């Protein structure tokens, strides 16, 4: 009888985890708009690519004029996941004869949260270069804002309040009158899904129930 009581208690805890997952589902971020693009420009013209969907995307473009005297390039590998935004953006430009070259790789995403939610910002490359930008705003107010003279730490975390957010990640290349420049930003913004948290709770509860049975 006592063994059955312990068994039921374990499953009751597991049941609470399932119920919690249903309630926590409101906390998952919901993408509202998203735009990713790469562009490279010289006097020979502009080459660009863009993507407005979710999920993974990878692209790279370049432009040169003439015969490589001016060159611009932009690349991006990114992934808009249900629980994170992964990004690796880079822009570069160079010239040898005072020609103009410019490039940009950017991500602009807006999403909403219904309840306060933990976040972790993990940087693979914490140097935003001379032109990189990494910015998260809530209703127009900065949550964090990193740029060349305010370089990001390796990681930062906190709690995002309910509201509408905009994440901007970009790196540009510029070159004019013999002055070259570029930058890159590489990292991941994690916003764990409530169901993932509840699944972990459920797993721990079931394991506890099994131990109580034995």
N, C-alpha and C positions, 0 to 999 in steps of 0.2 A: 504493500500500500504506500509506504513511504517512497519506494522507488518510483511508483507511478506518479506520486505527487511531485517529485523532483523533475520527472520527465515533462509533466504538464507545465511546470513553472518555466522550464527552459523554453518550451515552445511559445508560452505566453510572452516571454521577453522577445523572442523572434517575431511574434505577431506585432508587437509594438514597433519593431524596426520597420516592418512592412507598412504599417499605418503611418509611421513617420515619413517614410519615403514618399508617400502620396501627398502628405502635407508640405514637405520640403520641395516638391517639384516646382513650386512657384518661384523658388530662388534661382533657377537656372537662367543664364543669360539668354536673351532673345535677340538675334541679329535683326536690325531694322534696315540699315543700308550698308553697302560695302562696295568699295571700288579699289582695284589694284591696277597699277600701270607702270610701264617703263618707257622712257623716251630718250633719244639721242639726236642731237642737232649739230650740223656744221653747215658751211655754205653750200654743200652739195645737197642738203635737204634734211628732213626729219624722218627717222625710223622709229616706230612706236608699236606697242602692244598693250592691251588692257583686258581686264577680266572683271565681271561684276557678280560672280557667283560665290558660293561657299565651297569648302573643301580645299584640296591642294591645288597650287598653281605655280608654274615655273616658266620664266621667260628671260630672254636676253636680247638686246639690240645694240647696234653700233652704227656710227656714221663717220666718214673721213673725207677730207678735202685739203688740197689735192694730193694725191699719192701719199697719204699718211702724214702730211705736214700738220694737219689738225685732225684730232681724233677724239671722239666721245663714245662712251659706252655706259650702259645701265643694265643691271641684272636683278633678278628677284626670285627667291624660292620662299613660298609662304603657304600656310595652311590655316583656314578658318574652321576650327573644330568646335564641337558643342561645349567643350570645357577649356579651350585655350585658343590663343592666337599665336602661331609660330611665324617668325619672320627673319629673313636674311636679305637685306636690301643693300645695294651698292651702286654708286655713281662715280664716274671718273672722266677726266678730260685732260688733254694735253695738246700743245701746239709748238711749232718751231719757227713759224714765220708770221707771228702776230695775227693769225686768223682766229676766228671765234669758234669755240666749241662748248656745248652745254649738254648736260644729261640730268635725268632725275629718275629715281625709282621710289615709288610711294605706295602706302596703304592708308586708306581713310575708312574707318569702320565705326558705325554707331550701333549701340546695343542697349538693352534695358534690363534692369534687375528689379524684381518685385519686393525682395526682402534683403536685408543686410547680408553680405556674402564675403567670405574670406578670399583674398587674392594673393598671388605670389608672382613677382616680376623677376625672372631669372635671365641674366645677361650672359650670353656665350662670349660676346665681344663687348666689353664695357667702354670701349673707346669709340665715341660717335664720329671721330675724325673731325675734319674742319667744316663739314656741312651737314652732319647727321642730326636728326631730330627724333625724339621719342617723347610723346606727350599723351596724357590721359586727362580728360576733363569731365566733370559732372555738371551738367546744365551750364556750361561755359566757364566754370571755375576749375583751376588746375588741381588734380589729384597728385600727379607728378609731371615734371617737365625737364627733360634733359637735352642739352645741346652742347656745342663745342666747348664753351667756357663753364658749363655746369654738367660735367660728365657723370654718367650714372654709376652707382655701385654695382658690384657683382650681382647682388640680389637685394630686393626690398619687398616688404609684404605689409598687409594691413587688412582693413575691412572696408568694402565698398558699400555705401548706403544705397537704399532703393532709389532709382532714378534712371535717367538717360545719359549714357556715356558716349564720348567720342575718343577713339584711339587713332593717333596719327603717327606713322612711322615713315621717315623719308631719308634719303641720302642723295646728294646732288654732286655733279661734277661741273666745273666751270674753268674756262681757259680763255683769256683774252690779253692781248698785248704781252704775250710771253709769261703770264702768271697762270700757273696750273693749280688745280685743287680738286679734291674729291673726298668721299667719306663712305662709311658703311655702318650699319646697325644690325646686330644679330642677337636674337634672344626669343623668349617665350613669356607671354602673359598668361598665367594659369588662373582660371576661375572654376574650381572643381564643381561638377554637377552634384546636386543634392542626392540624386539616386546612387551615385558612386559612393558617397559617404554612407548612405543607408545600407548599401550592399555590404560594405565593410562591417557595419554594425550587425547586420544579419548573420554574416559569416562567423563573427565572434560569438554571437548568441547561440548559434547552432553548435559550435565547438564546445561552448560551455554546457549545453544541454547533454551532449554526448558524454562529457566527462562526468556529469552528475549521474548518468545512467550506469556507468561502469563501477 
